[in-house]
Amino acid sequence: MKTIKVLVVDDSASVRQAMVKILSADPAFEVDVAPDPFFAASHIARSVPDVITLDVEMPRMDGVTFLRKLMHQCPIPVVMCSSLVEEGSETLFQALEAGAVDVILKPRMGVADYLIEQHQHIRDTIKAAARARISPRSAKQRSAPAPKLTADAMLPPPNSLAMARTTEMIVCIGASTGGTEALREVLIALPANSPGIVVVQHMPESFTRAFAQRLDGLCEVSVKEAADGDTVMRGHVLIAPGGLRHTMLERQGARYVVAVKEGPLVSRHRPSVDVLFRSAARNAGANAVGVIMTGMGDDGAKGLLEMRNAGAHTIAQDEATSVVFGMPKEAIACGAADKVVPLGGIARALLQASIR
């Protein structure tokens, strides 16, 4: 099996050491390091890596500037690796716009529980990046991963009873690697009177609030980070908070609300797309539209099938426009998608599906 060559670019020796330790524990990786972009450029001239993890704040040249130069001259999948969260989120969004495929937080040394979970997440993120489609832009070894839980860990499967029709339709969207920019394209294309939308985008903790605020300033629809008890309303988009809790759809009389609850990793994610989609199958049925977009793995595939079986309209992003064709591919393969459409057609497709 071909190994994935990873170049870790970070000015912190302790971070470089931690990343080498995490990645070297998996035989899929071959790891090298560079303390800043100038050393990285020399390394790339000798041997082009498959993936680069790139710090934001470094001496001589910051990570975003280096990323922009790299995307012009030698496009390589890049994962931004930073300890910055909300206070540096604008910089990280600039990195995603410049071509980075994902963001991970630097390991918090000494926090054992955090590292236990993040080891596998970091490896999975870099494996996803290695599969990403990139084009030039203008401008301590841990034990085996924990068992992969299903949505059963949060709520039971949908029952066979048909959900009564309501006046309003709701839309549930799931995405992962490459999803931040893909979601921006979809949401910007929606009119202000669009059906209420709930989104699970795999993101680090505390990053989703800034992501929602950024989208809110760009879109005709209102966008906010979801809070427990928020109503799903026409013209509003709720982004599931990242990291610690799952976001689910619940029905209260004729209206829908979100429940944000603690729970275990499901499909190795929290929040999980499978959990959101299952809750929509159980509580909205034919009143829902499900959309699965770019991302690695299979989170959301089973849930989208449950939505389709419950009478919902279901949509998957096509391979040509997916940064990583993992989640949509699995959903299509199991028969979960009514339609397979390119990124540019998803907004139109979900609006059409929401019309009675």
C-alpha positions in Angstrom: 0.0 0.0 0.0 1.3 3.4 -1.0 2.2 5.5 2.0 1.0 9.1 2.4 3.9 11.5 2.6 3.1 14.3 5.1 5.1 17.5 5.6 4.4 19.1 9.0 5.2 22.8 8.9 5.2 24.4 12.3 7.7 26.6 14.2 6.9 24.8 17.5 9.3 21.9 18.1 6.8 20.4 20.6 4.0 20.5 18.0 6.2 19.0 15.4 7.2 16.2 17.8 3.6 15.5 18.7 2.4 15.4 15.1 5.3 13.0 14.2 4.3 10.8 17.1 0.6 10.8 16.1 1.2 10.1 12.4 4.1 7.7 12.8 1.9 5.4 14.9 0.0 4.7 11.7 1.9 2.8 8.9 -0.1 4.7 6.3 2.0 7.8 6.9 5.6 8.8 6.1 6.3 12.1 8.0 8.8 14.9 7.6 9.0 18.3 9.3 9.9 21.9 8.6 10.1 24.8 11.1 8.8 27.5 8.7 7.7 28.0 5.1 11.2 28.7 3.8 12.4 25.3 5.0 9.2 23.8 3.7 9.8 25.3 0.2 13.3 23.7 0.1 11.8 20.4 1.1 9.1 20.5 -1.5 11.7 21.3 -4.2 13.4 18.0 -3.3 10.4 15.8 -2.7 6.7 16.8 -3.1 4.6 15.6 -0.2 1.1 14.3 -0.6 -0.3 16.5 2.2 1.0 19.4 4.2 -0.1 20.4 7.7 0.5 24.1 8.1 0.6 26.4 11.1 -0.9 29.8 10.8 1.5 32.0 12.9 5.2 31.4 12.0 8.3 33.6 11.7 9.5 35.0 8.4 6.2 34.1 6.6 2.7 33.4 7.9 0.9 30.2 6.9 -1.8 31.8 4.8 0.7 33.8 2.7 2.6 30.6 2.1 -0.6 28.7 1.3 -1.5 31.2 -1.4 1.9 31.0 -3.0 1.8 27.2 -2.9 -1.7 27.0 -4.5 -0.4 29.2 -7.4 2.9 27.3 -8.0 2.5 23.7 -6.7 -1.1 22.8 -5.6 -0.9 20.3 -2.7 -3.6 19.3 -0.2 -3.1 21.5 2.9 -4.6 21.1 6.4 -4.3 24.2 8.5 -3.1 23.2 12.0 -3.6 25.9 14.6 -4.3 26.6 18.2 -6.3 29.6 17.2 -10.0 29.2 17.6 -12.6 32.0 17.6 -10.1 34.9 17.9 -8.2 33.7 14.8 -11.2 32.3 12.9 -11.1 35.0 10.2 -7.6 34.0 9.3 -8.6 30.3 9.1 -11.5 31.2 6.8 -9.1 33.0 4.6 -7.0 29.9 4.5 -10.0 27.8 3.5 -10.8 30.3 0.7 -7.2 30.2 -0.4 -7.4 26.4 -0.9 -6.9 24.6 2.4 -9.1 21.5 2.6 -9.6 21.4 6.3 -8.6 22.7 9.7 -7.5 20.8 12.8 -6.5 22.1 16.2 -3.0 21.6 17.6 -2.8 18.7 20.1 -3.2 20.0 23.6 -0.3 18.3 25.3 -1.1 16.8 28.7 -4.8 16.5 28.2 -5.1 12.8 27.8 -8.7 12.5 26.9 -8.4 15.1 24.2 -5.4 13.3 22.7 -7.1 10.0 22.7 -9.9 11.3 20.6 -7.8 13.6 18.5 -5.2 11.0 17.4 -7.7 9.3 15.2 -9.3 12.5 14.1 -6.0 14.0 13.0 -5.1 10.8 11.0 -8.5 10.7 9.4 -8.4 14.4 8.5 -5.0 14.0 6.8 -6.1 10.8 5.0 -9.1 12.7 3.7 -6.9 15.6 2.5 -4.7 13.1 0.6 -7.7 12.2 -1.5 -8.8 15.8 -2.1 -9.0 17.3 -5.5 -6.7 20.3 -5.6 -6.4 22.8 -8.5 -4.3 25.9 -8.9 -5.9 29.0 -7.3 -5.9 32.6 -8.5 -5.3 34.8 -6.1 2.8 7.8 22.3 1.2 5.2 20.0 -2.4 4.9 20.9 -4.3 1.7 21.0 -6.8 0.7 18.3 -9.6 3.2 17.7 -12.8 2.9 19.7 -15.7 1.0 18.1 -17.5 3.0 15.5 -20.9 3.8 16.9 -24.0 4.3 14.9 -26.9 6.7 15.5 -28.4 4.1 17.8 -26.1 5.6 20.5 -28.3 8.7 20.4 -31.8 7.7 19.4 -33.7 4.6 18.1 -34.4 4.0 14.4 -37.4 5.6 12.7 -40.6 3.7 13.2 -42.9 2.7 10.3 -45.6 5.3 11.0 -46.0 7.9 8.4 -45.4 11.5 9.6 -48.4 13.7 9.1 -47.8 16.5 6.5 -47.2 20.0 7.8 -47.2 23.3 5.9 -43.5 23.9 6.3 -40.7 21.8 4.9 -37.3 21.6 6.6 -33.9 20.8 5.1 -31.0 18.9 6.7 -27.5 19.2 5.3 -24.4 17.2 6.1 -20.8 17.9 5.0 -17.2 17.3 6.0 -13.9 17.8 4.2 -14.3 20.7 1.7 -17.7 21.5 3.1 -17.1 25.0 4.4 -16.6 26.5 1.0 -19.3 24.2 -0.6 -21.8 25.2 2.0 -21.0 28.9 1.4 -21.8 28.4 -2.3 -25.1 26.7 -1.6 -26.3 29.1 1.1 -25.4 32.2 -0.8 -27.6 31.0 -3.7 -30.7 30.7 -1.5 -33.4 33.4 -1.3 -34.4 35.0 2.0 -37.7 32.9 2.1 -36.0 29.5 1.8 -37.2 26.7 4.0 -35.6 26.3 7.5 -32.3 24.5 7.3 -30.2 22.6 9.9 -26.5 21.9 9.0 -24.0 19.5 10.4 -20.5 20.4 9.1 -17.6 18.5 10.8 -15.6 21.3 12.4 -13.5 21.9 15.5 -15.1 23.0 18.7 -15.8 26.8 18.8 -15.2 27.2 15.1 -18.8 26.9 14.1 -20.0 30.1 15.7 -17.5 32.2 13.7 -18.4 30.1 10.6 -22.1 30.9 11.1 -21.4 34.6 11.7 -19.3 34.8 8.5 -22.1 33.1 6.4 -24.7 35.4 8.0 -22.9 38.4 6.6 -22.8 36.9 3.1 -26.2 35.3 2.7 -29.8 36.5 2.2 -30.9 33.8 4.7 -30.1 34.4 8.4 -27.4 32.0 9.7 -26.5 31.3 13.4 -24.9 28.6 15.5 -27.6 26.3 16.8 -28.6 26.4 20.5 -30.7 23.9 22.3 -34.4 24.7 21.7 -33.9 27.0 18.6 -36.9 26.9 16.3 -36.3 25.8 12.7 -37.9 28.7 10.7 -38.2 29.7 7.1 -35.3 32.0 6.1 -33.1 30.7 8.9 -30.1 28.3 8.9 -28.8 26.7 12.1 -25.2 25.4 12.1 -24.7 22.5 14.6 -22.0 23.5 17.2 -18.8 21.6 16.7 -16.9 19.3 19.0 -18.9 18.3 22.1 -22.6 17.7 21.3 -24.9 16.3 18.7 -27.7 18.3 17.0 -31.0 16.7 16.4 -34.4 17.7 15.0 -37.5 17.5 17.2 -41.1 18.2 16.6 -43.2 20.3 18.9 -46.8 20.4 17.6 -46.7 22.0 14.2 -43.1 23.4 14.5 -39.6 22.0 14.5 -36.9 22.8 17.0 -33.3 21.6 17.4 -32.0 19.6 20.5 -28.3 20.0 21.2 -27.3 17.2 23.4 -24.1 15.5 24.7 -23.4 12.0 23.5 -20.6 9.7 22.3 -18.9 9.9 18.9 -21.2 8.5 16.2 -19.6 7.4 13.0 -16.4 8.8 14.7 -17.9 12.3 14.7 -19.6 14.7 17.0 -21.8 16.3 15.8 -22.7 13.4 13.5 -24.7 13.7 10.2 -26.2 10.3 10.8 -27.7 11.6 14.1 -29.2 14.6 12.5 -30.6 12.7 9.5 -32.1 9.9 11.7 -33.8 12.6 13.9 -35.2 14.1 10.7 -36.5 10.6 9.5 -38.1 10.0 12.9 -39.6 13.5 13.5 -40.2 15.0 10.0 -40.5 12.1 7.6 -41.9 13.4 4.2 -41.7 17.0 5.5 -37.9 16.9 5.1 -35.2 17.2 2.5 -31.8 15.6 3.1 -28.6 16.8 1.4 -25.2 15.1 1.8 -22.2 16.8 0.5 -18.4 16.5 0.1 -16.5 14.7 2.9 -14.5 11.5 3.7 -16.0 8.5 5.3 -19.6 7.4 5.5 -21.2 9.6 8.1 -24.7 10.4 6.9 -25.1 7.6 4.4 -27.3 5.4 6.7 -29.2 8.4 8.0 -30.0 9.7 4.5 -31.3 6.2 3.6 -33.5 6.4 6.7 -34.8 9.8 5.6 -35.6 8.5 2.1 -37.3 5.4 3.5 -39.4 7.8 5.7 -40.6 9.7 2.6 -38.1 12.6 2.5 -36.5 13.9 -0.7 -32.8 13.2 -0.7 -29.9 14.7 -2.6 -26.2 13.9 -2.9 -23.4 16.0 -4.3 -21.8 14.5 -7.4 -18.2 13.2 -7.7 -16.9 15.9 -10.1 -17.6 18.8 -7.7 -16.8 17.0 -4.4 -13.4 17.9 -2.8 -13.6 14.4 -1.3 -16.1 12.0 -2.8 -16.6 9.8 0.3 -19.8 10.6 2.2 -21.9 11.2 -1.0 -20.4 8.1 -2.6 -21.5 5.9 0.3 -24.9 7.4 0.3 -25.3 6.9 -3.4 -24.0 3.3 -3.2 -26.6 2.3 -0.5 -29.5 3.8 -2.5 -30.0 6.8 -0.2 -30.1 9.5 -2.9 -33.1 10.4 -5.0 -30.9 12.8 -7.0 -27.2 13.3 -7.6 -26.4 16.8 -8.6 -23.3 19.1 -8.9 -22.5 21.6 -6.3 -23.8 24.5 -8.4 -27.2 22.8 -8.6 -27.8 21.9 -5.0 -29.5 25.1 -4.0 -32.0 24.8 -6.8 -32.5 21.1 -6.2 -33.3 21.5 -2.5 -35.7 24.4 -3.2 -37.5 22.4 -5.8 -37.7 19.4 -3.4 -39.2 21.6 -0.7 -42.2 22.7 -2.9 -45.4 20.8 -2.3 
